[in-house]
Structures are given as structure tokens and as C-alpha cells.
Amino acid sequence: MELDPDPNRVSRRTVLRTGAALAATAAATQVGTTAYASPNGQDQAPADADPNNYVDVQLLSITDLHGYLQPTDVSGYNLVTDRGEQKVVGGAAYLAAHLKRLRAGRRNSIFFSAGDNFSGWPFTVDSHANEPTVEVLNALGLQFSTVGNHELDQRFPEFLIEHMEKGKPYGVAGRDSSFADSTGKRFGGANFAFYTSNVVFNDSGLTIVPPYNIVRVDAGNGTTLPVAFIHLTVTDTATGSTSYQPGMLCLDHLSTVNRMAAQLKSRGVNAIVVVMHEGGTAGKDINGLTNPSGPCFTLAQQASPDISAFVTGHWHAVFNGMIPGPDGVPRPVVEAGLHGQMINEITLKLDRTTGEVVKDLTTSTNHANTHDVAPDPQVQQIVNYWVDEGVKRYNIPLATQSKDITRARNNLGESSMGNLAADVLYWDARQDGDAVDLAVFAAAPRKGSVALAGDGLLEAPGPSGDDARGQILFGEAWNAFGYGNPVLGVTVTGQQILTALQDQWQQAANGAVTLAPLAVSANVSYDVDLTAAPGHRVVPDSIMIKDTALQLDRDYRLAGLAYTLIEADGTTAFHGFRDPVRHDRDREAFIAYLRAHPHIDPPPTNRARPAGGTMTGAMPGAMTGVQHG
């Protein structure tokens, strides 16, 4: 069995966007552990199926690992339901043991991922540039992966292609990436490649990586048969809050996959599988379909009958069953959860002469990654090594501070931590030569997650008590600011800046006034009249940027998190921004800022000033500088 990745990239300049996903039809067949339901109700092939006529191909897949190499500590994600029985699952070493068992005796076994392998949330892997996850996936024998949205959380191609695939340093080797792995060698990259057929460069229409790959399986007597895998990525990837990639766009799934299938058929490939980082929901049992709905089921109903199976992801869902295609013939649609909860196994039977999939002999099962097997010692050793390295990295001294830097807000919404965050965004964008005029940071957004964790940076020792008073450890800084969101530099008008500042105060239907503060960088100041109506509280003539009055009809370069600029946190004033430039992720930007500023003081909270009055204290119920790490 050998991989035959297609090097050609597809050119297309037009984006076709589908409307709302249709509900999956009631014809979806609930099949439990198999995609073929025999007449007598047994999970077996028909009596007349001669195994000598077929070539068995085993497809093993995972999805949305997100770097969870240990059993997840996220509530509920360590449990799955299999035929009514709740099972404890997770952990890469257990995954390796189950994979070894499933592969045993299988001549044509193909192991792949439906995306979001890394760029997750465990500190150990994320702070090591996700290299621990790649080392583990290499040890598991992963052969290829779809590009998930989180594969594009860093700059492209520097991270995914140059670093993850080729092993080149990302940033400073040994400090930001290219760490020593469990064998003592520097990171050498993935032993697998990434694919997507629907994420393209806006200017050329070429896919950012190859659109599909072909694996040639052993058919005996020195012959091989091709099995192709078409890869799809969720269509909001290029404009997503963490994966925002200026210069890219996503093509719609249906027309793309049909075009790819036709191209493959023209090459003589008769076994085609879609691996898509987009999914759906179909109940909680890992081997069933209950009220299936979502984009993957819609696509399975409509896509070319030449496609034999759909392996999905992104929705962090668990299901396994059959959906009839446009010709009425059922084919498996599966999703294997997240965080290493399970492995999906699809067995295809190829006609030995034509290489076509005999669809009514296809079987599919989701296998829970249970702990009733001995964990694989090699993979467990890799995981243990990186856990220890994570502890060391957390405790690296990074900077010092003179006083607590907290999220406690005054009555105009300012906090020292919010102001520091805005200063970091301003600084980071300018390091890349983006001459931004100012930066804004949503310190308490109207919706979604705030990028400031805990109370802020506190002078007291951290939870371990090992760090000195006033010392900022790497892990404390990493956990205090950010969640993997890129810093963007964009062009907006002065009117948009004024609107954003005015929109901090809004009046609800019941008459209550709410404040969602927008921190500004240190070179910005303005006056606030709290007696004015919401929408008019910022005094327009008082807004100063670099000691120059704001001009409403002028363009400005502004730095902010993608989450804010694309309106994901409820900030709408910057809609239609222009000329976006991507910079670092928030966490890496903060680490770099502290390295460049090894001693910091709490930024004063005087950028928003009371008009004709005196600043009062902290808002009722706001966080205070509690003295714990």
C-alpha cells in the first residue's frame, strides 16, 4: 500500500456559497455498528459474497484531537455512550493500543484525521508550538490529514507548511519552536501531509495545499487499486475568529466535491472517500443516528454517487450510520467526537477487477477509546516527557511587575489589564511594520469569551508558590491573556472609531444601561459624559490619537483581535474594515511583549476621562485585585 498524493492544485476564482443546510431526510437508516443491514438483522455480508472477488480496505480515522494527549479534563468529554453504556475514554497512549489491535492482520489499513489535530488548548502542547501533538501522531502512524480551521490558527504558510510539515523553526529555534522531542532530537516535522480542496488563495484561485490524495492498496499478485480521499474544510475558515487568513477564501462543498469526484473518475479512480472538517449532529450514541442534521448530512444526500463514504469532524459530535445519496443508495456518514474519544473504522470491499466499492458490503463502527486495555508504552513515554516539559516551560521567569495588574474596572470601564492588552496589540502590529495608529481591545465583550483570564497578572506568587513576588512566569502570562486569536491590522474610518467608543454604553429594552468597555492603546484618550444618553456619552471633539484630534472622515490603521473585528464579540462598528494584515496570535504577542519589556508597571486607567468631573472608584461588583495567583 502506498500514498500517491496528487501535486496539482485546483484553480477557481468564483465562490459559491450554499444557503442554510437542509434537514437530513427521514430515510436515514439507523444501522448501529454497520453500514450494511442484512435481511436477517445480522451484521454480516450476504451469503453469496465471495471474499475472493474483493479487496478489503480498512479506514481508521480520528478527528478534533486538539492536542489532548492525556485523557481530557474538560467536563463530560471523557465520557461517551455506546449502546446505552457510558464509557470513560481518551488519551493518546490508549488510542495507540486500540489502533494496534484494530490494525492487526489487516493488509490494507489506512489511518487519517479529519482535521483540528492541534491548535487546541492544553498548555503543554500549545506553548510548545503543537510539536508534542505531531510527535504523538507520527508515533501513531497518521498518514494524512484534512486541514481543519484550527490548522490555520497561525500564519500561513510559515506554520502549517514550513513548520509543521517541513520541520523548519517558527520563530526562534529552541525558544518559540523546534524544541527537543522525547528522543532528544529537534522537531523534524510531521510524517504526514495536509489537504483541502476548498480553501483557495483569493488572487490565484489555487488551493493552499493539494486538494486530494490517492492511496494505492495491495490487491494481490503484484497489483494495486487506487482509493482517493477528497478533503474539505469548514467554509467560514478564512474569515473565522481564530483562523482568519487574509488572502484566502473558501469554496462551497457541493460543487467542489462533485468536481473533484469527476476529476478522479477521469483518472480511473473508482473508490472515493470524502474527509471533511465539517459535520453535524445525530444524537449521543456513538453507533447510531438520531434525528441527523447538519451540513455533512445535507452533502451526503446531494453529492456524487461516485463517493462511497463521508468521514466528518468539526462539530465535536459522535455518530455512525447511513444516509442515502441522490441515487437512493445508502453510504456511511460518521464522526468520531473529539479529544481522542474514539476511532472510526470503515471497511470497504473493492471489486478486485474494477476497484469499485461494493457499497452494500461496506461496514462502519465507532470504537470507543476505552481504558480497558494497557496503554501503549512508547506513546505513554512521549506523553509523559511532554507533560514534564510543560511544567518546566510554565515556570520559566519571563518578566517582573511592580504591582498587581488586574481586571478590576473603574466606572468608565477601564482596567490596568485591559489597557495592557490594548498596548500589546498596538506594539505587536507595529513589530511587523504595520504602521497602526491605535489599538482597541474588548475587555468585557457583550457576547463570547473574554481574552483575559482570571484576575490578571498579580504580584503574589502563583498557585505553586514557587515564583518570587512580582515575578511573571511564562505560564502565568500565557494563561492571563488570550485564547489563540490573531492580531489584525485593518483600515477603518474615524467615524467607525467614534461609533465603537460610543457603543460601549447601550440601553436595553428595560431601560437599563450596560457597559461593554473597549480598552484603547496608550496613545489614545477621550472624555466621557455619563449624564448624556447612551450613544452620545463620548465627547467627539475630545478624542485624541497621538496628540491629534480624531478626524471622522479620515482613514486610520487600527489593531485589534480578529474576534472583535469580525463582530464575534458583539462589536459591530468596524464592519467593512479594509486591508487586513495578520500578525501574531494573542498569546504569542503577549509573551513577545514581555520579553521586550522585562519590567512592567500597571498602565494607568486615565485614557477615558470624566468630562468635567472626577474619576470614581471601581464599579460595583467589578473584579478587585485579589492577592492570589
C-alpha positions in Angstrom: 0.0 0.0 0.0 1.4 3.4 -1.0 0.4 7.0 -0.8 0.1 8.8 -4.1 -0.7 12.5 -3.3 -1.8 14.5 -6.2 0.5 17.5 -6.6 -1.9 19.5 -8.7 -3.9 22.3 -7.3 -7.3 23.3 -8.5 -7.8 26.8 -9.9 -11.1 28.6 -9.3 -11.9 32.2 -8.9 -15.6 32.1 -8.1 -17.0 31.4 -4.7 -20.3 29.6 -4.5 -21.9 29.7 -1.1 -24.7 27.4 -0.1 -27.7 28.6 1.9 -28.9 27.1 5.2 -28.3 23.4 5.4 -31.3 21.2 4.7 -32.6 18.8 7.3 -31.5 15.2 6.7 -34.2 13.1 5.3 -36.2 10.6 7.3 -34.8 7.9 5.0 -31.6 7.9 7.0 -31.0 4.3 8.1 -30.2 3.6 11.7 -27.6 0.9 11.5 -25.8 0.7 14.8 -22.3 -0.7 14.2 -22.6 -1.4 10.5 -23.4 0.5 7.4 -24.9 -2.7 5.8 -28.1 -4.1 7.4 -28.5 -7.7 6.3 -32.1 -9.2 5.8 -31.8 -11.3 8.9 -30.7 -8.4 11.0 -27.1 -9.7 11.5 -24.0 -7.6 10.9 -22.7 -9.7 8.1 -22.3 -9.8 4.3 -24.8 -11.7 2.1 -24.2 -15.4 1.7 -23.3 -15.1 -1.9 -20.4 -12.6 -1.3 -17.3 -14.4 -2.4 -14.3 -12.9 -0.5 -12.0 -13.9 -3.3 -13.7 -11.3 -5.5 -13.0 -8.4 -3.2 -10.1 -6.5 -1.7 -10.7 -5.3 1.9 -9.6 -1.8 2.8 -9.8 -0.6 6.4 -10.2 3.1 7.0 -9.3 4.2 10.6 -9.9 7.9 11.5 -9.9 10.4 14.3 -11.0 14.0 14.4 -10.6 17.1 16.5 -7.8 15.8 18.8 -6.9 19.4 19.6 -3.7 18.3 21.3 -5.4 16.4 24.1 -2.7 13.8 24.5 -3.8 12.9 28.0 -7.4 11.9 28.9 -9.3 15.2 28.7 -10.1 17.1 31.9 -12.8 19.0 30.2 -16.1 18.1 31.9 -18.1 15.4 30.1 -15.6 15.0 27.2 -14.1 11.9 28.9 -17.3 10.0 28.6 -19.2 8.5 25.6 -22.3 6.4 25.3 -22.1 3.2 23.4 -25.4 1.3 23.0 -26.6 2.8 26.2 -23.5 2.1 28.2 -21.4 5.1 29.4 -17.6 4.6 29.0 -14.6 6.5 30.1 -12.4 7.4 27.1 -9.4 9.5 26.0 -5.7 9.6 26.0 -3.1 9.1 23.2 -1.5 6.0 24.8 -4.8 4.2 24.9 -5.5 5.4 21.4 -2.3 3.8 20.2 -3.2 0.5 21.9 -6.7 0.4 20.3 -5.2 1.2 16.9 -2.7 -1.6 17.2 -5.5 -4.0 17.9 -7.7 -2.8 15.0 -4.8 -2.9 12.5 -3.7 -6.4 13.4 -3.8 -8.7 10.4 -5.1 -6.0 8.1 -3.1 -5.7 4.9 -4.7 -2.5 3.7 -5.2 -0.3 6.7 -5.2 3.5 6.3 -5.1 5.9 9.3 -6.0 9.5 8.8 -7.6 12.6 10.5 -10.5 14.8 9.7 -8.7 17.9 11.0 -8.1 20.1 14.0 -5.2 17.9 15.3 -3.6 20.8 17.1 -4.0 24.5 17.9 -6.1 23.4 20.9 -6.0 24.4 24.5 -3.7 22.2 26.6 -0.9 24.4 27.8 1.8 21.8 27.3 1.2 21.3 23.6 0.1 24.8 22.6 3.0 26.6 24.3 5.4 24.1 22.6 4.1 25.2 19.1 2.0 22.0 19.0 5.1 19.9 18.4 4.1 17.3 21.1 0.9 16.5 19.1 2.9 16.0 15.9 5.4 13.7 17.7 2.5 11.6 19.0 0.7 11.5 15.7 3.9 10.4 14.0 4.2 7.6 16.6 0.6 6.6 15.9 1.3 6.3 12.2 -1.0 9.0 10.9 -0.8 9.0 7.1 -2.6 12.2 6.2 -5.0 14.9 7.5 -7.6 17.3 6.3 -7.0 20.9 7.0 -9.3 21.9 9.8 -10.0 25.5 10.7 -7.5 25.3 13.6 -4.7 24.1 11.3 -4.8 27.8 10.1 -4.7 29.5 13.5 -1.1 30.6 12.8 0.4 32.4 9.8 0.3 30.5 6.5 2.4 29.0 5.1 5.0 29.7 7.8 3.3 27.5 10.4 1.4 24.7 8.7 3.7 24.1 5.7 7.1 25.3 6.7 7.0 24.3 10.4 4.5 21.5 10.8 5.1 19.7 7.5 8.8 20.5 6.9 10.1 21.0 10.4 11.6 24.5 9.9 11.7 26.7 13.0 8.8 29.0 13.6 10.2 32.0 15.5 13.4 31.4 17.4 14.5 27.8 17.5 14.6 26.3 21.0 12.6 29.2 22.4 9.5 29.6 20.3 9.6 26.2 18.4 11.9 23.4 17.3 12.2 22.0 20.8 13.9 18.8 21.7 11.5 15.9 21.4 11.3 12.8 23.6 14.3 11.3 21.8 16.4 14.4 22.3 16.2 15.4 18.6 15.0 18.8 17.4 11.5 18.8 15.9 11.6 17.4 12.4 8.0 18.0 11.2 5.1 15.7 10.5 5.4 12.4 8.7 2.0 13.2 7.1 0.7 15.8 4.8 -2.4 18.1 4.9 -5.0 18.5 2.2 -8.1 20.6 1.3 -9.9 21.1 -1.9 -12.0 24.2 -1.0 -9.6 26.7 0.7 -8.0 28.7 -2.0 -5.9 31.8 -2.5 -8.1 34.7 -3.4 -5.7 36.1 -6.1 -4.9 32.9 -7.9 -7.8 30.5 -7.1 -5.2 27.8 -6.3 -5.8 25.5 -3.3 -3.5 26.3 -0.4 -2.4 22.6 -0.3 -3.2 19.7 -2.6 -7.0 19.0 -2.9 -6.9 15.2 -2.6 -4.6 12.3 -2.2 -4.7 8.7 -3.6 -3.6 5.6 -1.7 -2.9 2.5 -3.7 -3.9 -0.6 -1.8 -2.5 -4.1 -2.3 -4.8 -6.2 -4.4 -2.6 -9.3 -4.5 -0.5 -10.8 -7.2 1.6 -7.7 -7.5 -1.4 -5.4 -8.4 -2.7 -2.3 -6.6 -6.0 -0.4 -6.7 -6.4 3.3 -6.0 -8.5 4.8 -3.2 -8.9 8.6 -3.3 -9.6 11.0 -0.4 -11.2 14.3 -1.2 -10.7 16.8 1.6 -13.0 19.7 2.6 -12.6 22.4 5.3 -15.4 24.3 7.0 -16.4 27.2 4.8 -16.0 30.0 7.3 -12.4 29.1 8.0 -10.8 32.0 6.1 -12.9 34.5 8.0 -13.1 32.7 11.3 -12.2 34.2 14.7 -9.0 32.2 15.2 -8.3 31.1 11.6 -8.8 34.4 9.9 -6.5 34.4 6.9 -6.4 37.5 4.7 -6.0 36.5 1.1 -7.9 33.2 1.3 -11.5 32.2 0.7 -13.5 29.0 0.9 -15.4 27.4 -2.0 -18.7 25.7 -1.3 -18.6 22.0 -0.6 -21.1 20.5 -3.0 -19.8 21.9 -6.3 -16.2 21.4 -5.1 -16.6 17.8 -4.1 -18.6 16.9 -7.3 -15.9 18.5 -9.4 -13.1 16.6 -7.6 -15.0 13.3 -7.8 -15.4 13.7 -11.6 -11.8 14.5 -12.0 -10.8 11.4 -10.0 -13.1 9.2 -12.1 -11.5 10.6 -15.2 -8.2 9.4 -13.8 -9.5 5.9 -13.4 -10.2 6.1 -9.6 -13.3 4.2 -8.7 -13.1 4.3 -4.9 -13.6 7.8 -3.5 -14.0 8.9 0.2 -14.7 12.4 1.4 -12.9 13.5 4.5 -14.4 16.8 5.7 -13.8 19.1 8.6 -17.5 19.9 8.8 -20.1 17.7 10.4 -23.5 17.6 12.1 -25.3 16.1 15.0 -27.2 12.9 15.3 -27.8 12.1 19.0 -25.4 10.9 21.7 -24.9 7.2 20.9 -21.6 6.7 19.1 -23.0 4.0 16.9 -26.3 5.4 15.7 -28.2 8.2 14.0 -30.9 10.0 15.9 -32.6 13.0 14.1 -29.5 13.6 12.0 -29.0 17.2 10.9 -26.2 19.5 9.7 -24.1 20.2 6.7 -22.5 16.8 6.4 -25.8 15.1 6.1 -27.0 17.6 3.5 -23.9 17.0 1.5 -24.2 13.2 1.8 -27.7 13.4 0.3 -26.7 15.5 -2.6 -23.1 14.7 -3.5 -22.0 12.5 -6.4 -23.0 8.8 -6.2 -19.3 8.1 -7.0 -18.4 8.9 -3.4 -18.5 5.8 -1.1 -18.3 7.4 2.4 -18.2 10.6 4.4 -15.8 11.0 7.3 -16.6 14.2 9.2 -15.5 16.4 12.0 -15.6 20.0 13.5 -18.9 19.6 15.3 -17.3 17.5 18.1 -20.2 15.1 17.6 -20.5 11.3 17.8 -22.5 9.3 15.2 -22.2 6.4 12.8 -24.8 5.4 10.2 -26.2 5.6 6.7 -27.5 8.4 4.5 -28.9 7.7 1.0 -27.3 9.6 -1.8 -29.1 11.2 -4.7 -29.3 7.7 -6.3 -31.0 6.3 -3.2 -28.1 4.1 -2.3 -27.0 4.5 1.4 -23.4 5.3 2.3 -21.8 5.7 5.7 -21.6 9.2 7.3 -19.5 9.2 10.5 -18.0 11.5 13.1 -15.6 10.4 15.9 -16.1 13.0 18.5 -13.1 14.9 19.8 -10.1 14.8 22.1 -9.3 11.2 21.2 -12.6 9.9 22.4 -12.8 7.2 19.7 -11.6 5.7 16.4 -13.9 5.2 13.5 -13.4 2.1 11.4 -14.9 1.8 7.9 -14.3 -1.4 5.9 -14.6 -1.0 2.1 -14.7 -4.0 -0.2 -13.3 -3.2 -3.6 -14.1 -5.2 -6.7 -10.8 -6.8 -7.5 -11.2 -6.1 -11.2 -12.6 -2.6 -11.4 -11.6 -1.2 -8.0 -15.2 0.0 -7.4 -16.6 -0.1 -3.9 -19.4 -2.7 -3.4 -21.5 -0.4 -1.3 -23.9 -2.9 0.2 -20.8 -4.7 1.8 -19.5 -1.6 3.5 -19.3 -1.7 7.3 -18.7 1.1 9.8 -18.1 1.2 13.5 -17.1 3.8 16.1 -14.8 2.2 18.6 -14.6 4.0 22.0 -11.1 4.8 23.1 -11.6 3.0 26.4 -9.2 2.3 29.3 -9.8 -1.4 29.5 -6.5 -2.0 27.5 -3.0 -1.4 28.6 -1.7 2.0 27.3 0.9 1.8 24.7 4.3 2.3 26.5 6.0 4.1 23.6 3.3 6.7 23.2 2.9 7.0 27.0 6.6 7.8 27.3 6.2 10.5 24.7 3.2 12.0 26.6 5.0 11.8 29.9 8.0 13.6 28.5 5.9 16.5 27.2 4.0 16.8 30.5 7.3 17.3 32.3 8.4 19.8 29.7 5.2 21.7 30.1 5.9 22.1 33.9 9.3 23.4 33.1 8.0 25.8 30.5 5.3 27.1 32.8 7.9 28.0 35.4 10.3 30.0 33.1 10.7 33.5 34.6 9.6 36.0 31.9 9.4 39.4 33.4 8.7 41.3 36.6 5.9 43.7 37.6 5.8 46.5 40.2 2.2 46.0 41.3 -0.9 43.9 40.5 -2.3 44.3 37.0 -5.9 43.4 37.3 -9.2 43.3 35.5 -10.9 45.5 38.2 -12.7 48.2 36.2 -13.5 51.8 37.2 -16.8 53.4 36.4 -15.7 54.2 32.8 -14.8 50.6 32.2 -11.0 50.9 32.3 -8.7 48.3 33.9 -5.0 48.1 34.1 -5.1 44.6 32.4 -7.4 45.8 29.7 -5.1 48.7 28.9 -2.1 46.5 28.9 -3.8 44.2 26.4 -4.5 47.1 24.1 -0.9 48.2 24.4 0.3 44.7 23.5 -1.9 44.7 20.3 -0.6 48.1 19.3 3.0 47.0 19.9 2.7 43.7 18.1 1.2 45.0 14.9 4.0 47.6 14.6 6.7 44.9 15.0 5.7 43.7 11.6 5.9 47.1 10.1 2.2 47.7 10.1 2.0 51.4 10.9 -1.1 51.2 13.0 -2.4 54.4 14.6 -4.1 52.9 17.6 -5.3 49.6 19.1 -8.6 48.6 20.8 -9.3 45.6 23.0 -12.8 44.3 24.1 -12.1 43.9 27.8 -15.6 42.7 28.6 -17.4 41.9 25.3 -21.2 41.7 25.0 -21.0 38.1 23.9 -18.5 35.3 23.6 -15.3 34.8 25.6 -13.1 37.5 27.1 -9.5 37.1 26.2 -8.4 38.0 29.7 -8.3 35.0 32.1 -8.6 35.0 35.8 -7.9 38.2 37.7 -5.0 39.3 35.6 -1.3 39.4 36.4 -1.0 39.5 40.2 2.2 40.3 42.1 1.7 37.5 44.6 3.2 34.0 44.0 1.3 31.8 41.6 -0.6 28.6 42.6 2.6 26.6 43.0 4.2 29.2 45.3 7.5 28.7 43.5 7.8 32.1 41.9 9.0 35.2 43.7 6.7 38.1 44.4 6.5 40.3 41.4 7.9 37.8 39.0 5.8 36.8 36.0 6.3 33.2 34.9 5.8 32.1 31.3 2.7 30.0 32.2 1.1 32.8 34.2 1.5 35.2 31.3 0.2 32.6 28.8 -2.9 31.9 30.9 -3.6 35.6 31.7 -4.2 36.8 28.2 -5.6 35.3 25.0 -7.1 32.1 23.7 -5.4 31.8 20.3 -6.9 34.7 18.5 -4.8 36.6 15.8 -4.0 40.2 16.0 -5.2 42.0 12.9 -4.2 45.4 11.5 -7.1 46.9 9.5 -8.1 50.2 7.9 -11.2 51.9 9.4 -12.6 55.5 9.3 -12.5 58.0 12.1 -16.3 57.7 12.2 -16.1 54.0 12.9 -13.7 54.6 15.8 -16.1 57.2 17.3 -19.0 54.8 16.8 -17.1 52.0 18.5 -16.4 54.2 21.5 -20.0 55.4 21.7 -21.3 51.8 21.5 -19.6 50.9 24.8 -22.8 52.2 26.5 -26.1 50.7 25.3 -29.6 51.0 26.6 -31.6 47.7 27.0 -35.3 47.4 26.3 -36.0 47.7 30.1 -34.1 51.0 30.2 -31.0 49.6 31.9 -27.7 50.9 30.5 -25.0 48.3 30.0 -21.3 48.9 29.5 -19.0 46.7 27.4 -15.7 48.5 27.7 -13.3 48.8 24.8 -9.8 49.4 26.0 -7.6 51.7 23.9 -3.8 51.9 23.5 -1.8 54.4 25.5 -1.7 57.0 22.7 -5.5 57.4 22.7 -7.6 59.5 25.2 -11.1 60.8 25.3 -13.7 62.4 27.6 -17.0 60.7 28.7 -20.1 62.5 29.9 -22.1 59.9 31.9 -25.1 62.2 32.1 -25.6 62.0 28.3 -27.7 59.4 26.7 -26.1 56.1 25.6 -24.6 56.6 22.1 -23.6 60.2 22.9 -21.5 59.8 26.0 -18.1 60.1 24.4 -17.3 63.7 23.6 -16.3 63.6 19.9 -14.0 66.7 20.0 -12.1 65.2 22.9 -10.8 62.1 21.2 -7.1 62.4 20.7 -4.8 59.9 18.8 -1.1 60.6 19.0 -2.0 64.1 20.4 -4.0 64.9 17.3 -7.8 65.2 17.3 -9.7 62.4 15.6 -11.0 63.3 12.1 -14.2 61.5 11.3 -13.6 61.4 7.5 -10.0 60.2 7.7 -8.7 56.6 7.4 -6.8 55.1 10.3 -4.9 51.9 10.8 -6.3 50.0 13.8 -5.0 46.9 15.6 -7.4 44.5 17.3 -8.2 40.9 17.8 -10.0 39.2 14.9 -12.7 38.2 17.3 -13.6 41.8 17.8 -13.1 43.0 14.2 -15.3 40.3 12.7 -18.1 41.1 15.1 -17.9 37.8 17.0 -17.9 39.6 20.4 -20.8 42.0 19.7 -18.7 44.9 18.5 -20.2 46.0 15.1 -18.7 49.4 14.5 -15.8 48.0 12.4 -17.9 46.2 9.9 -16.4 46.6 6.4 -12.9 47.2 7.6 -10.3 47.1 4.8 -6.8 45.9 4.0 -6.5 43.3 6.8 -3.0 42.2 7.8 -2.5 39.2 10.1 0.1 39.4 12.9 0.8 37.1 15.9 -1.7 35.2 17.9 -2.7 37.0 21.2 -0.7 34.7 23.5 2.5 34.7 21.5 2.2 38.5 21.1 1.9 38.9 24.9 4.9 36.6 25.5 7.0 38.6 23.0 5.9 41.9 24.5 7.0 40.8 28.0 10.3 39.6 26.6 10.8 43.1 25.1 9.6 44.8 28.3 11.1 42.7 31.1 9.7 45.0 33.8 6.2 46.4 33.6 4.1 48.8 35.7 0.3 48.7 35.7 -0.9 51.0 33.0 -2.8 54.0 34.5 -6.5 54.0 34.0 -6.8 57.5 32.7 -7.4 57.0 28.9 -11.1 57.6 29.3 -11.7 60.7 31.4 -14.8 62.0 33.1 -16.0 65.2 31.3 -15.8 68.0 33.8 -15.7 65.6 36.7 -13.6 63.4 38.9 -13.0 59.7 38.3 -14.7 57.5 40.9 -13.6 54.1 42.1 -14.2 50.6 40.9 -17.6 49.7 39.5 -19.9 47.8 41.9 -19.4 44.1 41.6 -16.2 44.5 39.4 -13.2 42.3 40.0 -10.7 43.6 42.5 -7.0 42.8 42.8 -7.4 39.7 44.9 -4.0 38.6 46.1 -3.7 35.1 44.7 -2.1 33.8 41.5 
